[in-house]
Amino acid sequence: MKKEKLLHKLQFFFDPAKKRKKRHREELKKILKNLKKKEQKIMDQIELTDDECLKKLYQTELEIIRLQRKKGIDVLQQLKENKDSVD
C-alpha cells in the first residue's frame, strides 16, 4: 500500500504533463467559483431592480454566465474522467 502511494507520487513528480493538467483543473475550479459568485450577484440585482429594460439586460448577462459555467463544468468532468481512466 505504501509502495503504491510512493510510486504514484513519484510518477506525478516526474511527469510534467500531470502537473500541468492538475494546475489546469485547479484554475478551472477557481473560475467556476467566481462565475457562481457573479451569477448570484446578478440574480440579487435582478430582484432589486424595478426597471424592465435593466432586468432584461441582467437576464441576458445571467444566461451567458450560466452557459459559461455549464461549459466549464462539462470540461472539468471530462478532465476528471480522463484522469480516472489513465490512473
N, CA, C and O atoms as a printed pandas DataFrame, in Angstrom:
     atom_number atom_name residue_name chain_id  residue_number  x_coord  y_coord  z_coord
0              1         N          MET        A               1    0.830   -1.190    0.000
1              2        CA          MET        A               1    0.000    0.000    0.000
2              3         C          MET        A               1    0.872    1.251    0.000
3              4         O          MET        A               1    0.661    2.158   -0.805
4              5         N          LYS        A               2    1.842    1.300    0.893
5              6        CA          LYS        A               2    2.705    2.473    0.976
6              7         C          LYS        A               2    3.559    2.606   -0.272
7              8         O          LYS        A               2    3.838    3.712   -0.734
8              9         N          LYS        A               3    3.969    1.466   -0.811
9             10        CA          LYS        A               3    4.790    1.484   -2.020
10            11         C          LYS        A               3    3.997    2.047   -3.197
11            12         O          LYS        A               3    4.538    2.784   -4.022
12            13         N          GLU        A               4    2.718    1.699   -3.271
13            14        CA          GLU        A               4    1.867    2.192   -4.357
14            15         C          GLU        A               4    1.699    3.703   -4.268
15            16         O          GLU        A               4    1.761    4.400   -5.280
16            17         N          LYS        A               5    1.489    4.205   -3.063
17            18        CA          LYS        A               5    1.338    5.645   -2.879
18            19         C          LYS        A               5    2.623    6.370   -3.241
19            20         O          LYS        A               5    2.595    7.398   -3.917
20            21         N          LEU        A               6    3.738    5.836   -2.794
21            22        CA          LEU        A               6    5.024    6.443   -3.094
22            23         C          LEU        A               6    5.298    6.427   -4.593
23            24         O          LEU        A               6    5.787    7.410   -5.151
24            25         N          LEU        A               7    4.986    5.327   -5.232
25            26        CA          LEU        A               7    5.181    5.214   -6.674
26            27         C          LEU        A               7    4.300    6.217   -7.414
27            28         O          LEU        A               7    4.739    6.848   -8.376
28            29         N          HIS        A               8    3.071    6.357   -6.965
29            30        CA          HIS        A               8    2.150    7.313   -7.577
30            31         C          HIS        A               8    2.667    8.745   -7.419
31            32         O          HIS        A               8    2.600    9.536   -8.360
32            33         N          LYS        A               9    3.178    9.074   -6.244
33            34        CA          LYS        A               9    3.730   10.407   -6.003
34            35         C          LYS        A               9    4.954   10.663   -6.871
35            36         O          LYS        A               9    5.124   11.759   -7.406
36            37         N          LEU        A              10    5.796    9.663   -7.008
37            38        CA          LEU        A              10    6.981    9.819   -7.843
38            39         C          LEU        A              10    6.622    9.993   -9.315
39            40         O          LEU        A              10    7.238   10.794  -10.016
40            41         N          GLN        A              11    5.634    9.251   -9.777
41            42        CA          GLN        A              11    5.198    9.402  -11.163
42            43         C          GLN        A              11    4.655   10.803  -11.394
43            44         O          GLN        A              11    4.923   11.418  -12.426
44            45         N          PHE        A              12    3.896   11.300  -10.435
45            46        CA          PHE        A              12    3.346   12.646  -10.543
46            47         C          PHE        A              12    4.470   13.679  -10.531
47            48         O          PHE        A              12    4.433   14.658  -11.276
48            49         N          PHE        A              13    5.456   13.455   -9.688
49            50        CA          PHE        A              13    6.561   14.399   -9.559
50            51         C          PHE        A              13    7.375   14.494  -10.845
51            52         O          PHE        A              13    7.788   15.582  -11.246
52            53         N          PHE        A              14    7.599   13.370  -11.477
53            54        CA          PHE        A              14    8.440   13.361  -12.663
54            55         C          PHE        A              14    7.671   13.536  -13.979
55            56         O          PHE        A              14    8.283   13.580  -15.046
56            57         N          ASP        A              15    6.381   13.632  -13.917
57            58        CA          ASP        A              15    5.578   13.800  -15.127
58            59         C          ASP        A              15    5.020   15.225  -15.187
59            60         O          ASP        A              15    4.027   15.525  -14.524
60            61         N          PRO        A              16    5.642   16.101  -15.968
61            62        CA          PRO        A              16    5.185   17.492  -16.025
62            63         C          PRO        A              16    3.791   17.642  -16.637
63            64         O          PRO        A              16    3.095   18.615  -16.348
64            65         N          ALA        A              17    3.383   16.704  -17.467
65            66        CA          ALA        A              17    2.048   16.785  -18.063
66            67         C          ALA        A              17    0.969   16.637  -16.993
67            68         O          ALA        A              17   -0.060   17.310  -17.048
68            69         N          LYS        A              18    1.203   15.755  -16.021
69            70        CA          LYS        A              18    0.231   15.592  -14.934
70            71         C          LYS        A              18    0.143   16.860  -14.094
71            72         O          LYS        A              18   -0.943   17.265  -13.679
72            73         N          LYS        A              19    1.299   17.485  -13.846
73            74        CA          LYS        A              19    1.288   18.732  -13.082
74            75         C          LYS        A              19    0.492   19.794  -13.820
75            76         O          LYS        A              19   -0.303   20.520  -13.223
76            77         N          ARG        A              20    0.714   19.874  -15.113
77            78        CA          ARG        A              20    0.032   20.882  -15.925
78            79         C          ARG        A              20   -1.470   20.630  -15.926
79            80         O          ARG        A              20   -2.255   21.572  -15.816
80            81         N          LYS        A              21   -1.879   19.368  -16.050
81            82        CA          LYS        A              21   -3.302   19.039  -16.052
82            83         C          LYS        A              21   -3.946   19.345  -14.698
83            84         O          LYS        A              21   -5.066   19.849  -14.630
84            85         N          LYS        A              22   -3.221   19.033  -13.628
85            86        CA          LYS        A              22   -3.760   19.312  -12.294
86            87         C          LYS        A              22   -3.916   20.811  -12.088
87            88         O          LYS        A              22   -4.927   21.263  -11.549
88            89         N          ARG        A              23   -2.925   21.580  -12.511
89            90        CA          ARG        A              23   -2.996   23.035  -12.385
90            91         C          ARG        A              23   -4.162   23.579  -13.208
91            92         O          ARG        A              23   -4.859   24.498  -12.777
92            93         N          HIS        A              24   -4.367   23.014  -14.383
93            94        CA          HIS        A              24   -5.481   23.431  -15.240
94            95         C          HIS        A              24   -6.823   23.166  -14.555
95            96         O          HIS        A              24   -7.714   24.014  -14.590
96            97         N          ARG        A              25   -6.970   21.997  -13.936
97            98        CA          ARG        A              25   -8.217   21.671  -13.218
98            99         C          ARG        A              25   -8.442   22.630  -12.052
99           100         O          ARG        A              25   -9.564   23.080  -11.823
100          101         N          GLU        A              26   -7.372   22.944  -11.315
101          102        CA          GLU        A              26   -7.497   23.842  -10.169
102          103         C          GLU        A              26   -7.899   25.249  -10.617
103          104         O          GLU        A              26   -8.743   25.886   -9.987
104          105         N          GLU        A              27   -7.295   25.732  -11.703
105          106        CA          GLU        A              27   -7.643   27.048  -12.216
106          107         C          GLU        A              27   -9.080   27.074  -12.710
107          108         O          GLU        A              27   -9.794   28.057  -12.511
108          109         N          LEU        A              28   -9.498   26.003  -13.348
109          110        CA          LEU        A              28  -10.869   25.918  -13.830
110          111         C          LEU        A              28  -11.861   25.939  -12.665
111          112         O          LEU        A              28  -12.920   26.559  -12.760
112          113         N          LYS        A              29  -11.521   25.268  -11.578
113          114        CA          LYS        A              29  -12.383   25.287  -10.394
114          115         C          LYS        A              29  -12.511   26.698   -9.829
115          116         O          LYS        A              29  -13.599   27.109   -9.427
116          117         N          LYS        A              30  -11.407   27.440   -9.798
117          118        CA          LYS        A              30  -11.442   28.821   -9.304
118          119         C          LYS        A              30  -12.335   29.689  -10.184
119          120         O          LYS        A              30  -13.122   30.494   -9.686
120          121         N          ILE        A              31  -12.205   29.517  -11.488
121          122        CA          ILE        A              31  -13.021   30.291  -12.423
122          123         C          ILE        A              31  -14.495   29.976  -12.229
123          124         O          ILE        A              31  -15.332   30.879  -12.252
124          125         N          LEU        A              32  -14.819   28.706  -12.040
125          126        CA          LEU        A              32  -16.212   28.310  -11.830
126          127         C          LEU        A              32  -16.775   28.908  -10.545
127          128         O          LEU        A              32  -17.937   29.312  -10.499
128          129         N          LYS        A              33  -15.959   28.963   -9.513
129          130        CA          LYS        A              33  -16.406   29.582   -8.260
130          131         C          LYS        A              33  -16.687   31.062   -8.458
131          132         O          LYS        A              33  -17.686   31.582   -7.961
132          133         N          ASN        A              34  -15.801   31.741   -9.187
133          134        CA          ASN        A              34  -16.002   33.169   -9.450
134          135         C          ASN        A              34  -17.251   33.405  -10.283
135          136         O          ASN        A              34  -17.989   34.359  -10.039
136          137         N          LEU        A              35  -17.495   32.542  -11.268
137          138        CA          LEU        A              35  -18.698   32.676  -12.079
138          139         C          LEU        A              35  -19.959   32.455  -11.248
139          140         O          LEU        A              35  -20.973   33.118  -11.461
140          141         N          LYS        A              36  -19.891   31.526  -10.305
141          142        CA          LYS        A              36  -21.047   31.271   -9.444
142          143         C          LYS        A              36  -21.345   32.491   -8.572
143          144         O          LYS        A              36  -22.506   32.856   -8.383
144          145         N          LYS        A              37  -20.297   33.117   -8.044
145          146        CA          LYS        A              37  -20.483   34.329   -7.243
146          147         C          LYS        A              37  -21.082   35.442   -8.089
147          148         O          LYS        A              37  -21.975   36.165   -7.646
148          149         N          LYS        A              38  -20.579   35.571   -9.317
149          150        CA          LYS        A              38  -21.082   36.600  -10.216
150          151         C          LYS        A              38  -22.545   36.335  -10.571
151          152         O          LYS        A              38  -23.344   37.267  -10.655
152          153         N          GLU        A              39  -22.894   35.068  -10.777
153          154        CA          GLU        A              39  -24.264   34.686  -11.073
154          155         C          GLU        A              39  -25.196   35.077   -9.926
155          156         O          GLU        A              39  -26.275   35.624  -10.152
156          157         N          GLN        A              40  -24.771   34.792   -8.699
157          158        CA          GLN        A              40  -25.585   35.133   -7.535
158          159         C          GLN        A              40  -25.751   36.646   -7.400
159          160         O          GLN        A              40  -26.828   37.135   -7.060
160          161         N          LYS        A              41  -24.688   37.367   -7.666
161          162        CA          LYS        A              41  -24.733   38.831   -7.575
162          163         C          LYS        A              41  -25.727   39.416   -8.587
163          164         O          LYS        A              41  -26.482   40.333   -8.264
164          165         N          ILE        A              42  -25.720   38.885   -9.795
165          166        CA          ILE        A              42  -26.643   39.367  -10.822
166          167         C          ILE        A              42  -28.079   38.991  -10.474
167          168         O          ILE        A              42  -28.998   39.777  -10.706
168          169         N          MET        A              43  -28.279   37.799   -9.922
169          170        CA          MET        A              43  -29.625   37.402   -9.510
170          171         C          MET        A              43  -30.157   38.351   -8.431
171          172         O          MET        A              43  -31.335   38.706   -8.434
172          173         N          ASP        A              44  -29.284   38.754   -7.516
173          174        CA          ASP        A              44  -29.691   39.721   -6.487
174          175         C          ASP        A              44  -30.047   41.065   -7.118
175          176         O          ASP        A              44  -31.012   41.708   -6.705
176          177         N          GLN        A              45  -29.272   41.490   -8.117
177          178        CA          GLN        A              45  -29.557   42.753   -8.785
178          179         C          GLN        A              45  -30.879   42.699   -9.538
179          180         O          GLN        A              45  -31.609   43.689   -9.589
180          181         N          ILE        A              46  -31.186   41.553  -10.117
181          182        CA          ILE        A              46  -32.466   41.399  -10.821
182          183         C          ILE        A              46  -33.626   41.561   -9.842
183          184         O          ILE        A              46  -34.629   42.200  -10.159
184          185         N          GLU        A              47  -33.488   40.983   -8.659
185          186        CA          GLU        A              47  -34.555   41.077   -7.662
186          187         C          GLU        A              47  -34.738   42.502   -7.157
187          188         O          GLU        A              47  -35.854   42.909   -6.835
188          189         N          LEU        A              48  -33.648   43.261   -7.087
189          190        CA          LEU        A              48  -33.718   44.609   -6.515
190          191         C          LEU        A              48  -34.184   45.675   -7.496
191          192         O          LEU        A              48  -34.696   46.713   -7.075
192          193         N          THR        A              49  -34.022   45.446   -8.779
193          194        CA          THR        A              49  -34.349   46.486   -9.742
194          195         C          THR        A              49  -35.812   46.418  -10.182
195          196         O          THR        A              49  -36.424   45.351  -10.216
196          197         N          ASP        A              50  -36.345   47.578  -10.514
197          198        CA          ASP        A              50  -37.721   47.673  -10.996
198          199         C          ASP        A              50  -37.777   47.978  -12.492
199          200         O          ASP        A              50  -38.817   47.802  -13.127
200          201         N          ASP        A              51  -36.677   48.426  -13.041
201          202        CA          ASP        A              51  -36.605   48.798  -14.454
202          203         C          ASP        A              51  -36.593   47.543  -15.327
203          204         O          ASP        A              51  -35.688   46.716  -15.217
204          205         N          GLU        A              52  -37.598   47.401  -16.194
205          206        CA          GLU        A              52  -37.722   46.208  -17.036
206          207         C          GLU        A              52  -36.577   46.099  -18.043
207          208         O          GLU        A              52  -36.107   44.998  -18.330
208          209         N          CYS        A              53  -36.135   47.215  -18.571
209          210        CA          CYS        A              53  -35.036   47.209  -19.531
210          211         C          CYS        A              53  -33.754   46.695  -18.863
211          212         O          CYS        A              53  -33.013   45.894  -19.433
212          213         N          LEU        A              54  -33.521   47.171  -17.661
213          214        CA          LEU        A              54  -32.349   46.748  -16.905
214          215         C          LEU        A              54  -32.452   45.273  -16.522
215          216         O          LEU        A              54  -31.449   44.560  -16.520
216          217         N          LYS        A              55  -33.652   44.821  -16.199
217          218        CA          LYS        A              55  -33.860   43.404  -15.873
218          219         C          LYS        A              55  -33.532   42.518  -17.067
219          220         O          LYS        A              55  -32.920   41.462  -16.911
220          221         N          LYS        A              56  -33.940   42.948  -18.263
221          222        CA          LYS        A              56  -33.637   42.173  -19.466
222          223         C          LYS        A              56  -32.137   42.099  -19.694
223          224         O          LYS        A              56  -31.608   41.055  -20.076
224          225         N          LEU        A              57  -31.459   43.206  -19.460
225          226        CA          LEU        A              57  -30.008   43.240  -19.610
226          227         C          LEU        A              57  -29.339   42.279  -18.625
227          228         O          LEU        A              57  -28.451   41.511  -18.995
228          229         N          TYR        A              58  -29.775   42.333  -17.379
229          230        CA          TYR        A              58  -29.242   41.420  -16.361
230          231         C          TYR        A              58  -29.559   39.966  -16.708
231          232         O          TYR        A              58  -28.727   39.080  -16.512
232          233         N          GLN        A              59  -30.757   39.729  -17.222
233          234        CA          GLN        A              59  -31.157   38.369  -17.561
234          235         C          GLN        A              59  -30.289   37.805  -18.681
235          236         O          GLN        A              59  -29.911   36.634  -18.659
236          237         N          THR        A              60  -29.976   38.655  -19.662
237          238        CA          THR        A              60  -29.097   38.227  -20.753
238          239         C          THR        A              60  -27.707   37.890  -20.220
239          240         O          THR        A              60  -27.120   36.873  -20.589
240          241         N          GLU        A              61  -27.191   38.752  -19.353
241          242        CA          GLU        A              61  -25.879   38.504  -18.761
242          243         C          GLU        A              61  -25.891   37.232  -17.920
243          244         O          GLU        A              61  -24.917   36.479  -17.912
244          245         N          LEU        A              62  -26.984   36.997  -17.220
245          246        CA          LEU        A              62  -27.128   35.796  -16.401
246          247         C          LEU        A              62  -27.125   34.534  -17.262
247          248         O          LEU        A              62  -26.510   33.534  -16.894
248          249         N          GLU        A              63  -27.799   34.576  -18.388
249          250        CA          GLU        A              63  -27.823   33.424  -19.293
250          251         C          GLU        A              63  -26.424   33.126  -19.830
251          252         O          GLU        A              63  -26.035   31.965  -19.951
252          253         N          ILE        A              64  -25.676   34.172  -20.149
253          254        CA          ILE        A              64  -24.310   33.995  -20.652
254          255         C          ILE        A              64  -23.439   33.338  -19.587
255          256         O          ILE        A              64  -22.681   32.412  -19.878
256          257         N          ILE        A              65  -23.550   33.818  -18.362
257          258        CA          ILE        A              65  -22.751   33.256  -17.267
258          259         C          ILE        A              65  -23.126   31.798  -17.019
259          260         O          ILE        A              65  -22.255   30.962  -16.780
260          261         N          ARG        A              66  -24.413   31.497  -17.074
261          262        CA          ARG        A              66  -24.850   30.109  -16.862
262          263         C          ARG        A              66  -24.312   29.185  -17.947
263          264         O          ARG        A              66  -23.913   28.056  -17.663
264          265         N          LEU        A              67  -24.299   29.658  -19.185
265          266        CA          LEU        A              67  -23.746   28.855  -20.274
266          267         C          LEU        A              67  -22.244   28.638  -20.089
267          268         O          LEU        A              67  -21.731   27.547  -20.340
268          269         N          GLN        A              68  -21.549   29.681  -19.651
269          270        CA          GLN        A              68  -20.115   29.561  -19.398
270          271         C          GLN        A              68  -19.842   28.556  -18.287
271          272         O          GLN        A              68  -18.937   27.729  -18.398
272          273         N          ARG        A              69  -20.625   28.628  -17.217
273          274        CA          ARG        A              69  -20.454   27.689  -16.109
274          275         C          ARG        A              69  -20.737   26.262  -16.557
275          276         O          ARG        A              69  -20.006   25.338  -16.199
276          277         N          LYS        A              70  -21.805   26.079  -17.346
277          278        CA          LYS        A              70  -22.150   24.738  -17.817
278          279         C          LYS        A              70  -21.019   24.175  -18.670
279          280         O          LYS        A              70  -20.639   23.014  -18.519
280          281         N          LYS        A              71  -20.496   24.982  -19.545
281          282        CA          LYS        A              71  -19.400   24.522  -20.397
282          283         C          LYS        A              71  -18.165   24.199  -19.551
283          284         O          LYS        A              71  -17.495   23.195  -19.794
284          285         N          GLY        A              72  -17.864   25.033  -18.570
285          286        CA          GLY        A              72  -16.727   24.795  -17.687
286          287         C          GLY        A              72  -16.891   23.529  -16.873
287          288         O          GLY        A              72  -15.932   22.779  -16.691
288          289         N          ILE        A              73  -18.088   23.284  -16.384
289          290        CA          ILE        A              73  -18.359   22.069  -15.607
290          291         C          ILE        A              73  -18.213   20.834  -16.492
291          292         O          ILE        A              73  -17.679   19.814  -16.056
292          293         N          ASP        A              74  -18.687   20.924  -17.730
293          294        CA          ASP        A              74  -18.538   19.799  -18.661
294          295         C          ASP        A              74  -17.065   19.496  -18.921
295          296         O          ASP        A              74  -16.655   18.336  -18.932
296          297         N          VAL        A              75  -16.277   20.541  -19.127
297          298        CA          VAL        A              75  -14.843   20.358  -19.371
298          299         C          VAL        A              75  -14.176   19.740  -18.146
299          300         O          VAL        A              75  -13.350   18.837  -18.273
300          301         N          LEU        A              76  -14.533   20.226  -16.972
301          302        CA          LEU        A              76  -13.962   19.700  -15.735
302          303         C          LEU        A              76  -14.303   18.222  -15.558
303          304         O          LEU        A              76  -13.452   17.437  -15.139
304          305         N          GLN        A              77  -15.529   17.840  -15.870
305          306        CA          GLN        A              77  -15.923   16.441  -15.765
306          307         C          GLN        A              77  -15.157   15.575  -16.767
307          308         O          GLN        A              77  -14.763   14.455  -16.444
308          309         N          GLN        A              78  -14.947   16.086  -17.969
309          310        CA          GLN        A              78  -14.175   15.343  -18.963
310          311         C          GLN        A              78  -12.738   15.156  -18.491
311          312         O          GLN        A              78  -12.163   14.078  -18.642
312          313         N          LEU        A              79  -12.163   16.208  -17.919
313          314        CA          LEU        A              79  -10.796   16.098  -17.403
314          315         C          LEU        A              79  -10.731   15.076  -16.282
315          316         O          LEU        A              79   -9.770   14.313  -16.186
316          317         N          LYS        A              80  -11.741   15.059  -15.442
317          318        CA          LYS        A              80  -11.767   14.104  -14.339
318          319         C          LYS        A              80  -11.905   12.669  -14.846
319          320         O          LYS        A              80  -11.255   11.757  -14.336
320          321         N          GLU        A              81  -12.755   12.478  -15.852
321          322        CA          GLU        A              81  -12.918   11.142  -16.439
322          323         C          GLU        A              81  -11.624   10.675  -17.085
323          324         O          GLU        A              81  -11.250    9.508  -16.961
324          325         N          ASN        A              82  -10.941   11.580  -17.774
325          326        CA          ASN        A              82   -9.672   11.224  -18.395
326          327         C          ASN        A              82   -8.625   10.872  -17.342
327          328         O          ASN        A              82   -7.822    9.960  -17.535
328          329         N          LYS        A              83   -8.641   11.593  -16.239
329          330        CA          LYS        A              83   -7.705   11.325  -15.141
330          331         C          LYS        A              83   -7.968    9.941  -14.566
331          332         O          LYS        A              83   -7.037    9.173  -14.321
332          333         N          ASP        A              84   -9.246    9.628  -14.351
333          334        CA          ASP        A              84   -9.608    8.330  -13.775
334          335         C          ASP        A              84   -9.245    7.183  -14.717
335          336         O          ASP        A              84   -8.807    6.127  -14.260
336          337         N          SER        A              85   -9.418    7.374  -16.006
337          338        CA          SER        A              85   -9.135    6.296  -16.950
338          339         C          SER        A              85   -7.646    6.070  -17.110
339          340         O          SER        A              85   -7.228    4.954  -17.419
340          341         N          VAL        A              86   -6.818    7.113  -16.905
341          342        CA          VAL        A              86   -5.376    6.978  -17.026
342          343         C          VAL        A              86   -4.793    6.319  -15.794
343          344         O          VAL        A              86   -3.886    5.495  -15.906
344          345         N          ASP        A              87   -5.299    6.667  -14.613
345          346        CA          ASP        A              87   -4.752    6.126  -13.354
346          347         C          ASP        A              87   -5.150    4.730  -13.130
347          348         O          ASP        A              87   -4.773    4.135  -12.121
